[in-house]
Amino acid sequence: MDFNSIYKQYKNVLISYIYKIVHDKETSKDILQESILKFWQNYDKYIYKNDNYLPLLIEICKNTAYDYLRKNQKQKIQNNLLIENLKDEKMNLNDQHILDKLNSIVYNIEDEQLKELYYMLLHTKSKKKDIAKYMKISDRHLRRKMNQLIQTIKTRLEEENEKIKP
């Protein structure tokens, strides 16, 4: 049995299995490739009489997926904290690392109104209603801008995480 035939035979089952763990299609594909490679590198240890490698491949995929989640959990927790703090009206950010990361992301946003909103949320104790008056926009428009700001930051964080991925 060669690498391609193993991959083709078990690909769909394993992708589905991995997806249930990581909930991301592209990550599932990456983990599958890494798992098959681990299997293939140790193929001589896994010689079975009936050539049914599925249970072993599932175990390798499961371990690889959980390793991936463990590696990325810290970053996701930080990102979620960041987003939750953004949603908080008082913007209670004490962690300097998170604050620095947020500032660098917002600094590179092209929309000046989003930058202004971010700095007002962060550096003033103003309520949303007062910020909307100052910016001369409606409360509804302010909420849309806040959601846009959160989504922009989330996207930039995900892009940074993609660069970090193994």
Backbone torsions as a table, in degrees:
resi	resn	phi	psi	omega
1	MET	NA	134.9	-179.4
2	ASP	-107.7	172.4	-176.2
3	PHE	-55.5	-49.4	-177.4
4	ASN	-62.6	-40.6	-179.2
5	SER	-68.6	-37.0	175.8
6	ILE	-63.6	-46.1	-179.5
7	TYR	-59.7	-50.2	-178.9
8	LYS	-63.6	-39.7	-176.8
9	GLN	-66.2	-39.6	-172.0
10	TYR	-109.9	-3.8	-173.3
11	LYS	-50.8	-55.6	-173.8
12	ASN	-63.6	-43.3	179.9
13	VAL	-63.7	-44.5	-176.5
14	LEU	-70.9	-39.0	177.4
15	ILE	-60.2	-45.0	179.0
16	SER	-61.1	-43.4	-179.5
17	TYR	-62.5	-47.5	-179.2
18	ILE	-64.9	-40.5	-179.0
19	TYR	-59.1	-36.1	178.5
20	LYS	-64.0	-22.8	179.7
21	ILE	-90.1	-47.3	-171.6
22	VAL	-99.8	-17.8	177.0
23	HIS	58.5	35.4	177.0
24	ASP	-148.2	123.4	-173.9
25	LYS	-63.0	-48.6	-178.0
26	GLU	-65.6	-41.0	178.1
27	THR	-63.8	-39.2	178.3
28	SER	-59.5	-42.1	178.8
29	LYS	-64.2	-42.8	178.9
30	ASP	-61.9	-44.0	-179.5
31	ILE	-65.6	-38.4	177.9
32	LEU	-60.9	-47.5	-179.7
33	GLN	-61.4	-42.9	178.8
34	GLU	-63.7	-39.6	-179.5
35	SER	-67.4	-44.5	178.4
36	ILE	-62.6	-39.3	178.0
37	LEU	-63.4	-44.2	176.5
38	LYS	-59.0	-44.1	179.3
39	PHE	-60.4	-48.5	-174.9
40	TRP	-65.7	-36.9	179.7
41	GLN	-65.5	-23.6	-179.8
42	ASN	-116.3	23.5	-174.4
43	TYR	-53.8	-42.1	-176.6
44	ASP	-63.0	-21.8	176.6
45	LYS	-78.9	-18.7	-171.6
46	TYR	-109.2	24.8	-177.7
47	ILE	-70.1	119.4	180.0
48	TYR	-115.0	155.4	-179.7
49	LYS	-68.0	-39.9	-173.7
50	ASN	-97.5	3.4	179.2
51	ASP	57.1	25.0	174.8
52	ASN	-94.5	97.2	-175.9
53	TYR	-94.6	-1.6	-174.4
54	LEU	-56.0	-50.5	-179.4
55	PRO	-57.5	-41.2	179.4
56	LEU	-67.2	-43.9	179.0
57	LEU	-62.8	-38.9	177.3
58	ILE	-61.5	-43.2	179.5
59	GLU	-62.9	-44.2	178.6
60	ILE	-63.9	-44.4	179.0
61	CYS	-62.3	-43.2	179.5
62	LYS	-60.3	-48.6	-179.3
63	ASN	-63.8	-40.9	179.3
64	THR	-65.6	-41.2	179.0
65	ALA	-64.0	-44.5	179.6
66	TYR	-68.0	-34.2	174.2
67	ASP	-61.3	-44.3	178.3
68	TYR	-59.7	-46.5	-179.2
69	LEU	-62.4	-42.0	178.9
70	ARG	-61.5	-42.7	-179.4
71	LYS	-64.2	-37.3	-174.5
72	ASN	-95.2	-6.1	-176.4
73	GLN	-63.2	-44.9	-178.2
74	LYS	-59.2	-45.3	-179.4
75	GLN	-64.7	-41.1	180.0
76	LYS	-66.3	-37.9	177.8
77	ILE	-62.5	-44.1	177.8
78	GLN	-62.1	-43.6	-179.7
79	ASN	-64.3	-41.9	179.0
80	ASN	-65.1	-39.2	176.5
81	LEU	-61.5	-42.7	178.3
82	LEU	-58.9	-48.6	-178.4
83	ILE	-66.3	-42.9	179.4
84	GLU	-62.9	-39.4	178.0
85	ASN	-66.0	-33.8	176.5
86	LEU	-64.5	-38.1	-178.9
87	LYS	-72.1	-25.4	-179.2
88	ASP	-69.0	127.9	-176.4
89	GLU	-60.4	-31.1	-176.2
90	LYS	-89.6	-11.7	178.5
91	MET	50.4	59.6	-177.3
92	ASN	-83.1	82.6	-177.7
93	LEU	-105.1	112.8	179.8
94	ASN	-104.4	-25.9	-176.4
95	ASP	-77.7	113.2	-175.9
96	GLN	-62.4	-35.6	179.1
97	HIS	-60.8	-46.3	180.0
98	ILE	-65.1	-43.8	179.4
99	LEU	-60.8	-43.4	178.0
100	ASP	-62.4	-42.6	179.9
101	LYS	-64.1	-44.0	177.7
102	LEU	-59.9	-47.5	-179.2
103	ASN	-59.7	-41.5	-179.2
104	SER	-67.8	-36.1	177.6
105	ILE	-66.7	-48.4	-177.1
106	VAL	-66.5	-35.0	178.7
107	TYR	-56.7	-33.6	-177.9
108	ASN	-90.8	2.5	176.0
109	ILE	-76.4	135.3	-176.3
110	GLU	-81.4	-28.7	-177.6
111	ASP	-74.5	109.1	-176.3
112	GLU	-64.2	-32.4	179.7
113	GLN	-66.5	-36.8	176.4
114	LEU	-66.0	-40.7	177.6
115	LYS	-61.2	-46.6	-179.6
116	GLU	-60.2	-43.5	178.5
117	LEU	-60.8	-46.5	179.5
118	TYR	-57.3	-50.3	-177.1
119	TYR	-66.3	-34.2	177.0
120	MET	-68.6	-41.4	177.7
121	LEU	-64.2	-38.1	-174.8
122	LEU	-79.4	-43.1	-168.2
123	HIS	-104.3	-5.6	177.2
124	THR	-118.7	160.5	178.0
125	LYS	-98.5	19.8	-177.9
126	SER	-69.1	148.8	174.8
127	LYS	-83.2	162.4	-178.3
128	LYS	-56.0	-40.7	-178.8
129	LYS	-59.8	-42.8	-180.0
130	ASP	-69.5	-36.2	177.7
131	ILE	-64.6	-41.7	178.9
132	ALA	-61.4	-42.5	178.4
133	LYS	-62.7	-46.4	-179.1
134	TYR	-60.8	-41.6	-178.5
135	MET	-81.3	-4.8	-179.8
136	LYS	59.0	47.3	175.4
137	ILE	-133.7	161.0	-179.7
138	SER	-73.4	162.1	176.6
139	ASP	-59.1	-40.3	-179.6
140	ARG	-63.7	-43.6	179.2
141	HIS	-65.1	-37.3	177.0
142	LEU	-61.8	-44.0	178.8
143	ARG	-61.3	-41.4	177.3
144	ARG	-62.9	-42.4	178.7
145	LYS	-64.1	-39.4	177.4
146	MET	-63.0	-43.8	177.6
147	ASN	-63.6	-39.3	177.6
148	GLN	-64.3	-41.1	177.6
149	LEU	-62.2	-47.0	179.5
150	ILE	-61.4	-44.8	-179.6
151	GLN	-64.8	-39.4	178.9
152	THR	-63.7	-44.9	179.5
153	ILE	-64.9	-43.5	178.5
154	LYS	-58.3	-46.1	-179.7
155	THR	-61.4	-45.0	-179.7
156	ARG	-64.1	-38.9	177.8
157	LEU	-64.2	-41.9	178.3
158	GLU	-64.4	-39.0	177.6
159	GLU	-62.7	-41.1	177.8
160	GLU	-64.8	-40.1	179.1
161	ASN	-63.9	-36.6	178.5
162	GLU	-62.9	-37.1	179.4
163	LYS	-67.7	-30.4	-177.8
164	ILE	-80.8	-26.2	-176.0
165	LYS	-50.2	141.5	178.4
166	PRO	-69.5	NA	NA
